[in-house]
């Protein structure tokens, strides 16, 4: 993950619609994860506001669920892809793609929670 972060620090210009090298694909997968994370954070803010309006206990439950979900996401992607040191240069791509997929699913869950009448 540190290698991926190092790659992002330089922020090279990559055409993600035509990424040809492994490095470019890794960069694009990281950018996609960042976008998914921004959406998750926006959905979380709305869900947290709703939970707070329903009381401190509901907010505490939602916060606990979110923390456990983050741990699940990390563990699930590790189970799917293995640790970085056991993989090759494709690892950042598959790891970030896994995290993006699960992050997008969680974003949908939080949005559904916000839209559901209680």
Residue pairs with C-beta under 8 A, 6 or more apart in sequence:
1 84
1 92
1 95
3 84
3 92
4 26
4 30
4 92
4 96
7 23
7 26
7 27
7 30
7 92
8 27
8 30
12 27
14 24
14 27
14 28
15 24
16 24
16 27
16 28
16 31
16 32
19 25
19 27
19 28
22 89
22 90
22 93
23 89
25 93
26 89
26 90
26 92
26 93
26 96
29 92
29 93
29 96
29 97
29 100
30 92
30 96
32 96
32 97
32 100
33 96
33 97
33 99
33 100
33 103
36 99
36 100
36 103
36 104
36 107
37 103
39 103
39 104
39 107
40 103
40 104
40 106
40 107
40 110
43 107
43 110
43 111
43 114
44 66
44 110
46 110
46 111
46 114
47 62
47 110
47 111
47 113
47 114
48 59
48 62
48 63
50 113
50 114
51 58
51 59
51 61
51 62
51 63
52 58
52 59
54 118
62 113
69 106
73 99
73 102
73 103
73 106
74 99
76 98
76 102
77 95
77 98
77 99
77 102
80 94
80 98
81 87
81 91
81 94
81 95
81 98
82 91
84 91
84 95
87 94
